[in-house]
């Protein structure tokens, strides 16, 4: 799905805060020409943890660095960033980071996330890009609990020119999902994106509502939802890991949309998510406009992060 792809230059411009923080923190440790020793590795470990890469992931990176240093593969600080870049890229072996498609009929995408994560805006971005590439898209306002949530998605749908299925506020979210799937089948939609109520990952009874929506879709279109996207606010740092763990237990998350990546200095969370959860980050949000979405590409991301 190449129409999501952004250039390294684009990512560099939109990862300004993340890139500047990592660059400044690393430069404070990696004085050019300095020999690598155990003291430097300890300092580097503290720096990477502060960049939100996570304790476990950082520990693994430092051990890799220590092994390379002891085997004399690297010797000077000038070698550290190129080595880190290559190691980080290896954390993402070739795999499918693109959208899963239905073999026939509409592709159903279930989108979840806590309130304030940027979920509705992320749905709008995804719907916009798909519709601009000649795909017929329907969005469903299954977030019937939060005040103005239906209105917010309606405004986005009108703005980007996609159809919406909605009920009044307070309606049964599963009933909205049922009508939306029926509409997608009847209207020959290519994609149906199901918005769901933002909820705390600790609220079990609300999390169960997500499973109900998933099951409603699956009964009407066997094998759906074909994609379950969890929207995570990149500014939440390590808390995002716990969110993802619990959501995955309930709805089998297939991919992550990392929102607000342009507004955070915590870009290292992308690396921690993959290393600790093994859930692919499929998309990143890099701004406020519908066009500010990128399909996540590890090599491009790592290059932009360190360039």
Beta strands, then each sheet from edge to edge (+ up, - down):
strand 1: 107-112
strand 2: 137-141
strand 3: 163-165
strand 4: 191-195
strand 5: 227-233
strand 6: 255-259
strand 7: 281-285
strand 8: 293-295
sheet 1: 3+ 2+ 4+ 1+ 5+ 6+ 7+ 8-
end
